[in-house]
């Protein structure tokens, strides 16, 4: 069989003429829409298609995000500036004053505590024994005072008797009814009585000082016991528990970290031209990402006096734009107490500062109730 005829394509089981086959291929080549896609080029075209689709999705999302931002935060009037930050509350460490072992824990992470609420207690059995000893010493000193006062009373009585006897002896000696020797004896008795009174008074003073020392020791041990009962210094929420029952802590060992709800703030950074216009006391609004439609009223409580970034020797306008100043806005304490259950530290958001008091707040930044 001829080789060319054997390689011709077949249709319906019969060989097709070679000329007709070539003509059909030329027709398909002319019509590019009907050409079959080569297998080797498929992955490349697929990747290009995915990239185009991804870019379209990103642009769509960006457009949607920009529309959402504009709806929630329309363009601000001149006189109001903003910066990003995180809401923060002061952290207060509840720590031991003396070294000791933790005996009890009464709160845990997330619990709300009130001022002077007991949150933990240290083992104070050794201090209690010292307290009992000092109280016993105080009772002994009190008994010693009573004895010294009795002796003093006795010595004063002898002093009085000796003084009376010497007066009578002087009269007798004056009239010649008593000897001079007897007068000398009465004088010695009076001197001894006077010395006895002085000694008795010194004993009373010494016993009183011993009682005072015992009372000071007693007060000291009671203060130690009280200081080993850890209390919450302010109202807030327990943020961390740093120790467990039975652990021995040194002096200053931390047991809890408390979020102080009386001081909640947000720090933002503003460029030089804006920070120079912001003053302490200016009104502000905090808009948290978690509550974008509930602006929180606040006031500027601090403006840094120095920039946070060191400028270069030669500064252009773009270099000066890099100088940022820290500004702190603080939420009113009374408002914090009213909404203490909603306070969360670390939530991101935006702070708007009205440094021009003549400008009215936009409707979307009016204070929430």
C-alpha positions in Angstrom: 0.0 0.0 0.0 1.2 3.5 -0.8 2.5 5.3 2.4 0.8 8.6 1.6 -2.6 6.9 1.2 -2.1 4.9 4.5 -1.5 8.2 6.4 -4.6 9.9 5.1 -7.4 10.5 7.7 -10.4 8.3 7.3 -14.0 9.3 7.4 -16.8 6.7 7.7 -14.2 4.0 7.4 -12.9 5.2 3.9 -9.7 7.1 3.2 -10.2 10.8 2.5 -8.4 12.5 -0.3 -5.2 14.3 0.8 -6.2 17.5 -1.1 -9.5 17.7 0.7 -7.8 17.3 4.1 -5.3 20.1 3.4 -8.1 22.4 2.3 -10.0 21.8 5.5 -7.0 22.6 7.6 -6.4 25.9 5.8 -10.1 26.8 6.4 -9.7 26.1 10.2 -6.5 28.2 10.3 -8.3 31.1 8.7 -11.1 31.0 11.4 -9.0 31.4 14.6 -12.1 30.9 16.8 -12.4 27.3 15.8 -8.8 26.4 16.2 -8.2 23.7 19.0 -6.2 25.0 22.0 -2.8 23.4 22.2 -2.4 21.3 25.3 1.0 22.8 26.2 -0.4 26.4 26.4 -3.4 25.6 28.6 -1.8 26.0 32.0 -0.3 29.4 31.1 -3.7 30.8 29.9 -5.3 29.4 33.0 -2.8 31.2 35.2 -3.4 34.5 33.4 -7.1 34.1 33.8 -6.8 33.5 37.5 -4.6 36.6 37.9 -7.0 38.8 36.1 -9.9 37.4 38.2 -8.0 38.0 41.4 -7.2 41.6 40.4 -10.8 42.2 39.6 -11.9 40.8 43.0 -9.3 43.0 44.8 -10.4 46.1 43.0 -14.1 45.3 43.8 -13.3 44.8 47.5 -11.3 47.9 47.6 -14.1 49.9 46.0 -16.6 48.4 48.4 -14.3 49.1 51.4 -13.8 52.7 50.3 -17.5 53.1 49.9 -18.1 51.7 53.4 -15.4 53.9 55.0 -16.9 57.0 53.3 -20.4 56.1 54.6 -19.2 55.7 58.2 -16.5 58.5 58.1 -17.3 61.2 55.5 -14.8 63.9 54.8 -13.9 65.8 58.0 -14.1 69.6 58.2 -11.0 71.6 58.8 -10.4 71.8 62.5 -10.9 68.0 63.2 -8.0 65.6 62.8 -7.7 61.9 63.5 -5.3 59.1 64.3 -5.3 55.3 64.9 -4.7 53.7 68.2 -5.9 51.1 70.7 -8.0 51.6 73.8 -6.0 51.0 76.9 -6.7 51.0 80.7 -4.1 51.5 83.4 -2.7 48.2 84.7 -2.3 47.9 88.5 -0.3 45.1 89.9 -1.6 43.5 93.1 1.5 42.3 94.8 2.8 41.1 98.2 4.5 43.5 100.6 6.3 40.7 102.5 7.6 37.4 101.4 5.3 34.5 102.1 3.1 31.7 100.9 -0.2 32.2 99.2 -3.0 30.7 101.4 -6.2 31.7 99.5 -7.3 33.2 96.2 -10.8 34.7 96.1 -11.0 36.0 92.5 -9.9 34.8 89.0 -9.3 36.2 85.6 -12.2 38.3 84.3 -13.8 39.0 87.6 -14.9 42.5 88.5 -13.6 43.7 91.8 -14.5 46.7 94.0 -12.1 49.0 96.0 -10.9 47.3 99.2 -12.3 43.9 98.1 -10.2 41.0 99.4 -8.7 39.1 96.4 -6.0 36.9 98.1 -4.6 36.1 101.5 -1.1 35.0 102.5 -0.1 32.5 105.1 0.3 34.5 108.3 0.6 31.8 111.0 4.1 32.8 112.0 3.1 36.5 112.3 0.1 35.5 114.3 2.4 33.7 116.8 4.6 36.8 117.0 1.5 38.8 117.6 0.4 36.6 120.5 3.9 36.9 122.0 3.8 40.7 121.9 0.3 40.8 123.3 1.6 38.6 126.3 4.5 41.0 126.7 2.1 43.9 126.8 0.1 42.3 129.5 3.2 41.6 131.5 4.3 45.2 131.1 0.9 46.4 132.3 1.3 44.2 135.4 4.8 45.6 136.0 3.3 49.1 135.8 0.7 48.3 138.4 3.4 46.9 140.8 5.7 49.9 140.2 2.8 52.3 140.9 2.1 50.4 144.2 5.7 50.7 145.3 5.6 54.3 144.4 2.6 54.9 146.5 4.3 53.1 149.4 7.4 55.2 149.0 5.4 58.4 149.0 3.7 57.4 152.2 7.1 56.8 153.8 8.3 60.1 152.5 5.3 61.9 154.0 5.9 60.2 157.4 9.6 61.0 157.4 8.8 64.6 156.6 6.3 64.8 159.5 8.7 63.2 162.0 11.6 65.5 161.1 9.4 68.6 161.6 8.4 67.3 165.1 12.0 66.5 166.0 13.1 70.0 165.0 10.6 71.5 167.5 11.8 69.1 170.2 15.4 70.0 169.5 14.5 73.7 169.6 13.0 73.4 173.1 15.7 71.1 174.3 13.5 68.0 174.6 15.4 66.0 171.9 19.0 65.5 171.0 20.7 66.6 167.9 21.5 63.0 167.1 17.8 62.2 166.8 17.3 65.0 164.4 20.1 63.7 162.2 18.4 60.2 162.2 15.1 61.7 161.1 16.9 63.6 158.3 18.4 60.4 157.1 15.0 58.7 157.1 13.5 61.5 155.0 16.4 61.3 152.5 15.9 57.6 152.1 12.2 58.1 151.6 12.8 60.7 148.9 15.2 58.3 147.2 12.7 55.5 147.4 10.1 57.7 145.7 12.6 58.5 142.8 13.4 54.8 142.3 9.7 53.9 142.3 8.9 56.6 139.8 11.8 55.3 137.6 10.3 51.8 137.8 6.9 53.0 136.8 8.5 54.8 133.8 10.5 51.7 132.7 7.4 49.5 133.0 5.5 52.1 130.9 8.1 52.1 128.2 8.0 48.3 128.1 4.3 48.4 127.7 4.7 51.0 124.8 7.2 48.7 123.1 4.9 45.7 123.4 2.1 47.8 122.0 4.2 48.9 119.1 5.2 45.3 118.3 1.5 44.3 118.5 0.6 47.1 116.1 3.4 46.1 113.7 2.4 42.5 113.6 -1.2 43.5 113.0 -0.2 45.7 110.2 1.8 42.8 108.7 -1.2 40.6 108.9 -3.4 43.2 107.3 -0.8 43.8 104.5 -0.7 40.0 103.9 -4.4 40.3 103.1 -4.3 41.5 99.5 -7.2 43.9 98.4 -8.1 45.6 95.2 -6.9 49.2 95.3 -9.5 50.3 92.7 -12.6 49.2 90.8 -11.7 47.1 87.8 -11.4 43.7 86.1 -8.8 41.1 86.9 -6.6 40.9 83.7 -4.0 38.2 84.8 -3.6 35.8 87.6 0.2 35.4 88.0 0.4 32.9 91.0 -1.4 30.0 92.5 -2.2 28.8 96.0 0.8 27.4 97.8 3.4 29.3 95.9 6.0 31.1 97.9 6.5 34.7 96.6 9.3 37.2 97.5 8.5 40.7 98.7 6.8 42.4 95.8 5.7 39.2 94.1 2.8 39.8 91.8 -0.4 37.9 92.3 -2.9 39.7 90.0 -2.9 42.4 87.4 -5.9 44.7 87.5 -7.3 46.9 84.8 -8.1 50.2 86.3 -11.5 51.3 84.9 -11.1 54.8 86.3 -8.4 55.6 83.7 -9.1 54.5 80.1 -7.4 56.2 77.3 -6.1 56.0 73.7 -2.7 57.2 72.4 -2.5 58.4 68.9 0.3 60.1 66.9 -0.2 63.3 65.0 2.2 65.2 62.6 3.8 68.5 63.6 1.4 70.9 62.0 -1.6 69.2 63.7 0.0 68.4 67.1 0.9 72.1 67.5 -2.8 73.0 67.4 -4.0 70.4 69.8 -4.3 71.5 73.4 -5.1 69.7 76.7 -8.8 69.8 77.2 -9.9 69.7 73.6 -12.9 67.5 72.9 -12.4 64.2 71.1 -14.3 61.2 69.9 -13.2 57.6 70.0 -14.7 55.3 67.4 -13.8 51.6 68.0 -13.7 49.1 65.2 -16.0 46.9 67.2 -18.6 49.7 67.6 -18.2 51.9 64.5 -21.5 53.7 65.0 -21.1 54.6 68.7 -18.6 57.5 69.1 -17.3 57.7 72.7 -16.7 61.3 74.0 -13.3 62.0 75.4 -10.9 64.8 76.1 -7.2 65.4 75.3 -5.3 64.9 78.6 -1.7 64.9 77.3 0.3 66.3 74.4 4.0 65.3 74.1 6.4 68.2 74.2 8.9 66.4 72.0 8.6 64.5 68.8 8.7 60.7 68.9 11.2 60.4 66.1 14.6 62.1 65.9 14.9 64.4 62.9 17.8 64.4 60.5 20.3 67.3 60.4 18.9 68.5 57.1 15.1 68.5 57.0 13.0 68.8 53.9 9.2 69.2 54.1 8.8 65.4 53.7 11.3 64.9 56.5 9.3 67.2 58.8 6.2 65.3 58.0 7.8 62.2 59.7 8.0 64.0 63.1 5.1 62.6 65.1 3.9 63.7 68.5 2.0 61.4 71.0 -1.4 62.7 72.0 -3.5 61.0 74.7 -7.3 61.3 75.0 -9.0 60.1 78.1 -12.6 59.0 78.6 -14.6 60.6 81.4 -14.4 58.6 84.6 -18.1 58.9 85.4 -18.9 57.5 82.0 -16.5 54.6 82.6 -18.2 53.7 85.8 -21.6 53.6 84.0 -20.3 51.4 81.2 -17.7 49.4 83.1 -19.1 46.1 81.8 -18.4 47.1 78.2 -14.7 48.2 78.7 -12.2 46.1 76.8 -8.5 46.9 76.7 -6.7 46.6 73.4 -9.6 47.3 71.0 -8.4 49.1 67.9 -10.1 52.3 66.7 -9.8 55.8 65.6 -9.6 59.0 67.7 -11.0 62.3 66.2 -9.8 65.5 67.9 -11.6 68.8 67.4 -8.8 71.3 67.8 -11.0 74.2 66.5 -13.9 74.6 69.0 -15.8 76.7 66.5 -16.3 73.6 64.3 -19.4 71.5 64.9 -19.0 67.8 65.1 -20.3 65.9 62.1 -23.5 64.0 62.7 -21.7 60.6 62.6 -19.4 61.8 65.4 -22.0 63.2 67.8 -21.6 61.8 71.3 -23.4 58.5 72.0 -25.5 58.2 75.1 
